[in-house]
Each structure stands twice: as structure tokens, then as C-alpha cells.
Amino acid sequence: MRCSTGRSCTKGLACAALSAVLVLTSACAVHDFHSRLESVAPGARWVLLPWMNRAEAPRVGERLEPVVMTLLLNRGITNCQLPPEPSLEDAIPILSDRDRFEWAKEWAEGQGFQYGVVGSVTEWRYKAGLEGEPAVGLSIRVIDLQTGDTVWSASGARTGWSRDSLSATAQRLLRKLLAGLVVPGANP
């Protein structure tokens, strides 16, 4: 192919194609981080608190909690655990995300945990249209349970390809967000 100047346009077309690919792939994910997590005691105890569901799909936060626990362990945070299920005198489960969170936070404070990992699901759906791409939005915070301060946070959104599942898209996003969680003494 020749341009009007008589030179080959192959290099220009390749640059344009590469630019288009970069724009398209970078538009699929957004990430923001904040950290004040400077020094963590080597024996600090961590707890994964219940996640809040702000999406339309039911109980998404509960489905993500085991995935988050696995990724925390992979990041080297091995002294982390889930709170037990509350014992119920009247056998009615706690269904409210806020109530589950408050119960677990109170339990964790009483057990002497130093850090709590909590998150919220802000989007969990397949986009409308022929392709039906999965779209996921998540926020994660690490809170110091002694002071109540947020010492680390990350938020992100990601869309997958039409053949991706919501959970696979969420796991990719979680892995990317948690990569920003640098804990001194942990071996990721």
C-alpha cells in the first residue's frame, strides 16, 4: 500500500492498530488505591469481614468472600480468618449485610484482631446487548479495628469479554486490586 507521498503506509497502519488495541483494552478496567498501611506487626491478626452488596444481584458479597480469602492468603496474609456464623437463639439467620458486618466486627474486636478486610460490590451484571459482557465493580478497605481508621483502600471496575463469567471477571479485578496491598513481612 502506498500513501500519496509514494511511501509505504504499513508502519502508520500498524501504529494506528496498536493504538486502537491499547485504547480498547485500557477502557476495560479502572483502579484507584489509597494506603496509610505503613507498619504492620509481624503477628497481626486479620479477619475477613462480611462484604456489602450494593448491586442488584442478591448475596454477591457472600459469594466473593471465599475468593477474597484465597487471594489474601496468596498475598502472604496467612494469619487471616473468617468470623464464625452467629449463633441464633431463635434460628432466624442474619440476612442484612449491614447487620452481618456489625456482628462480625464486634466479634473480631472482642477476639483481638487488629485488621479487618471489608468490601462492597457496586456492580455485578451482564451488559445488555448482543455481546452481554460481564461488568463488575468492587471496593475493598482494610480497617484498623482498634481505631476504626481505614488504612488501605482500593476501588475498581472491570468488564470482561462476552465469553467470560462474572466470577472470573471479579477474580481478575480482585487480584489486581489486592496487588496494591503491600504488607511488610508478608511473602506474596
N, C-alpha and C positions, 0 to 999 in steps of 0.2 A: 504494500500500500504506500502511496506517495502523497505527501502533503503538497499544497500549492507551491511551496518553495522548491519542490523536487526532492526533498529529503525523505527518509523513511519515518513514518509516524508510529512505528511499533513501540518505541520507547515511551512515547507520550500516552499511547493507549494502555500500556502496562501500568504506568503510574496512575492513570485515571482509574483503572480497575482495582489496583491496590488501595487507593484512597477510598473507593466505594465500599470495599470489604471492611476496611478499618472503621468507617463511619457506621456501617450496619452492625458490626459486632460490638462496637463500643456503646451503641444505643440500647443494648440488651441488658445492661446492668448498671446500677448506681450504688455507690458505697460511701458512707461517711463514718468517721471514727472520732472518738474523744477519749483521752486517757489521762488519769491522775494516779494510776496504779504504779507507784514508783518502787516501793519496797514491800515485799510480802514475806512474812516469817516463813522459814522452811517448813514448819509443821502446821501451817494454817489449814484449817478445816473449811471445806467448801460444801455448799448444798445447792442443788438444782431445785429452785422454787417453781411452783406451777406457772405456766405461761397464760397470758391473757389472750383471748380470741376476740379480735376486733373485725374479723372478716365475716362474711355471710355464711360460710360453711360451718356446720356445727362441730365443736370439740377438736378443732385443728391443733390448738396448743397442746392438748394431751397427747396427740399423735406425734408431735415433734419432740417431746421431752426425751424419749429414749435415744433419738438421733443426736440431740444436743449432748446428752451424757456420753455417748460414744466419742463424739468429736472432742469433748473436754478431756477425756482420758487420752485420746490421741495427741492432744496438745501438751501432755505431761502433767495435767492436774489430776493426779491419781488419788488424792485424799478428798474425793468428792462423793457425795451420796444423795440419794433421793429421800425425801421425807416419807415416813410411813403413811398409809391411809389412815385417816382419823377413825377412832373407834366411835361407833354410833350407838347411843343408848336406844334410840327409837327406830333404828335401821333405815333411816332416810339418808341417802347419800348427799354430800355437798355438791351441788351442780354448778353453782355460781363460781366463775373463775376468780372473782374478787374474794369471795369467802374462802375458797381453797387456798389462795395466795396468803391471805391474812392468817389462816390457821397454820399453814406451813412455816411462815415467817416467825410467828410466835413460838412454834415448836423449836425451830432452828436456833433462835436467840436463847431459849431455855437450855438447849443442848450445848451451847458454847461455840457454835460455828462462827467463823469470822467473816466469810464472804458468801453472799448469795447471788446466784446467777438467775436472772429472770428475763423474760422476753415477752414480746407481743407479736401476734400475727395480724398484719394490717391488710394483706391481700392474699387471697387463695382462690383462684378461679381459672377457668379456661376462657380465653378471649372469644368473643363472638366472631363468627365468620367462617370461611371455608377451612382455614388452617387450624383454628382452635388452639393457639399456642398457650401453654401454661404461664400464668403470671403469679408471682409470689412477692410479698413484701413483708419484711421482718425487722424487728428492733430487739437488741439484746443489751442488757445492763448488768454490770457487776456492782453490787452494793455492799458497803461495809456494814455488817449487821450491828456493830457496836454503836456507830454514829448515825447510820441511816443515809450517809453520803453515797452518791453514785461516783465510783472511782474509775469506771471504764464503761464506754457505751459504743455501740455501732448500730447503724441502720442501713438497710439496703433493699433494693428491689431488683428483680430479675425476671426476664421472660425466657422461656425455653423454645425449642423448635417444636413443630407440630407433632412430632412423634415422641416427645419427652413427656414424662409424667410429672404431676405436681410435686410429688415427694422427691424425685430425682432433682428437679429444678431447685427445690428448697434446700436439699442437702448440699448442692453446689454453692448456693448462696451462703448457707451457714458456714461451710468450710472456709469460704473467702472472708466472711466477717470475723470468724474466730481466729483466723491467721493474724489478725491485728492485735489479738490478746497476747501480750508478751508478759509472761510471769517469770520473774527471776527464780532460778533454781529448778524450773520445770524443764524437762527434756522432750521437746516436741519431735 
